[in-house]
Amino acid sequence: MSVLLAMLWFWMAIAYHLTFFADLSRVGIVFGLAFGMQGALFSWLAVRKQVTSYRPRSVAAMSIGAVLIVYALILYPVLGSLWGHRYPASPTFGVPCPTTIFTLGLIVWAGGWTPRRLLIVPLGWAVVGTSAAANLGMTEDFGLLGAAILTAGVLLGARYRAAFGRHGTPAAAG
C-alpha cells in the first residue's frame, strides 16, 4: 500500500503540479516539490524494516477510513457529475483532491502510529483545496475539510488513548 501511495504522490507531483499547474502559476512548483516529498515519505515507509500496516485497529478507524476511501473513489466523481463537472474537465482519482482524501482514509487505517510528518502535506493540501473549492465552485472538494477533521480526530484520539488509557488515566509505565 505504501508503494501505491508513493506512486500516486509522485504522479501528482510530476503530472499535475510540475507539468500542468506550474504552467498556470509558479506556486505549482512549490506544490510539486511538496507532493514529491510526500511520495518520498511513502517510499521510505515501503522499504523500511518495520512494516506499516494499513489494517484498522478499531471499529471507528475502520468506519471513518472506509467512508473517506469510498468518498474519494465513488462519491467524489458522482457528486462532481451531479454538480455539473463532466469528464474530462472534472477532477478524478489521481489528481490532488480526491487522492488526498483517499490517502487520509488509509492513514486513518494505519492508526496512531502514523508519523506526524506524513500528515503535513495532505493536511496542508486539505486547507489549500478547501479554499480553492470555495473560490472555484468545486463543491465536492469540501470533502477535503471533512477528511482532515476526521483524520485529525481519529489520530489524536488514538494518541490520547495510548497515553492515558481508555478511562482518561495515565497508562501504566512498563
C-alpha positions in Angstrom: 0.0 0.0 0.0 2.9 2.4 0.8 4.3 1.7 -2.7 0.9 2.6 -4.3 0.7 5.8 -2.2 4.3 6.7 -3.2 3.5 6.3 -6.9 0.3 8.3 -6.6 2.0 11.2 -4.8 4.9 11.2 -7.3 2.4 11.1 -10.1 0.6 14.2 -8.7 3.9 16.0 -8.2 5.1 15.4 -11.8 2.0 15.1 -13.9 -0.3 17.6 -12.2 1.7 20.2 -10.3 5.0 20.4 -12.3 3.6 19.7 -15.7 0.1 21.3 -15.6 -0.2 23.6 -12.6 3.3 25.1 -12.8 2.3 26.5 -16.3 -0.6 28.4 -14.6 1.2 29.6 -11.5 4.7 29.4 -10.1 3.2 28.1 -6.8 2.7 24.8 -8.8 6.5 24.2 -8.5 6.2 24.5 -4.7 3.3 22.1 -4.6 5.1 19.8 -6.9 8.1 19.7 -4.6 5.9 19.1 -1.5 4.0 16.3 -3.2 7.3 14.8 -4.3 8.5 14.9 -0.7 5.2 13.1 0.3 6.0 10.5 -2.3 9.4 10.1 -0.8 7.9 9.6 2.7 5.7 6.8 1.4 8.7 5.3 -0.4 10.5 5.3 2.9 7.6 3.5 4.6 7.7 0.9 1.8 11.3 0.0 2.3 12.0 0.3 6.0 12.3 -2.8 8.2 9.2 -2.0 10.3 6.2 -2.8 8.1 3.4 -0.3 8.0 0.1 -2.0 8.5 -3.0 -0.3 6.9 -5.3 -2.5 8.9 -7.7 -0.5 11.1 -7.2 -1.0 14.9 -10.8 -0.1 15.9 -14.3 -0.1 14.5 -14.2 3.7 14.5 -11.0 3.8 12.4 -12.3 1.2 10.1 -15.6 3.1 9.5 -14.1 6.5 9.1 -11.3 5.3 6.9 -13.8 3.4 4.7 -16.0 6.5 4.4 -13.1 8.6 3.3 -11.9 6.0 0.7 -15.5 5.5 -0.6 -15.9 9.2 -0.9 -12.7 9.6 -2.8 -13.3 6.7 -5.2 -17.0 6.8 -5.7 -18.9 9.7 -4.2 -16.4 12.4 -5.3 -16.9 11.7 -9.0 -20.6 11.1 -8.6 -21.2 14.4 -6.8 -19.0 16.2 -9.2 -21.1 14.9 -12.1 -24.3 15.9 -10.3 -22.9 19.4 -9.8 -22.1 19.7 -13.5 -18.5 18.8 -13.6 -18.2 16.4 -16.6 -15.3 14.2 -17.6 -12.6 15.0 -18.8 -12.8 18.5 -17.3 -13.8 17.2 -13.9 -11.1 16.1 -11.4 -10.9 12.3 -10.9 -8.8 10.0 -8.8 -5.2 10.6 -9.4 -5.4 14.4 -9.1 -4.7 16.0 -5.7 -8.1 16.5 -4.1 -9.7 13.0 -4.3 -6.3 11.3 -3.9 -5.6 13.3 -0.8 -8.9 12.2 0.7 -8.1 8.6 -0.3 -4.7 8.9 1.4 -6.2 10.3 4.6 -8.5 7.3 4.7 -5.6 4.9 4.5 -3.7 7.0 7.2 -6.7 6.6 9.5 -6.5 2.8 8.9 -2.7 2.9 9.7 -3.7 4.2 13.1 -2.0 6.1 15.9 1.5 5.0 14.8 1.4 7.3 11.8 4.4 9.7 11.9 3.2 13.3 12.2 5.4 14.4 9.2 3.3 12.1 7.0 0.3 14.4 7.7 1.9 17.7 6.8 1.3 17.7 3.0 -2.1 16.0 3.0 -3.5 18.3 5.7 -1.9 21.3 4.1 -3.4 20.4 0.8 -6.8 20.0 2.5 -6.6 23.6 3.5 -5.5 24.8 0.1 -8.0 22.6 -1.7 -10.9 23.7 0.5 -10.1 27.4 -0.2 -10.0 26.6 -3.9 -13.3 24.8 -3.6 -14.9 27.9 -2.2 -13.4 30.1 -4.9 -13.8 27.8 -7.9 -17.2 26.2 -7.2 -15.7 22.7 -6.7 -18.2 21.7 -4.1 -17.0 18.1 -4.0 -13.7 19.4 -2.7 -15.3 20.4 0.6 -14.8 16.7 1.4 -11.1 17.6 2.0 -12.0 19.7 5.1 -14.2 16.8 6.5 -11.4 14.3 5.7 -8.8 16.5 7.5 -11.0 16.9 10.6 -11.9 13.2 10.8 -8.3 12.1 10.3 -7.0 14.5 13.0 -9.8 13.4 15.4 -9.1 9.7 14.9 -5.3 10.1 15.2 -5.5 12.4 18.2 -7.9 10.0 19.9 -5.6 7.1 19.3 -2.6 9.0 20.8 -4.8 10.1 23.7 -5.8 6.5 24.4 -2.2 5.3 24.1 -1.0 8.0 26.6 -3.9 7.9 29.1 -5.7 4.6 28.6 -9.3 4.1 27.9 -10.6 5.8 31.0 -8.5 9.0 30.9 -6.0 8.0 33.4 -2.2 7.8 32.6 -1.3 4.5 31.1 0.8 2.3 33.3 4.5 2.6 32.5 6.4 -0.5 31.7 
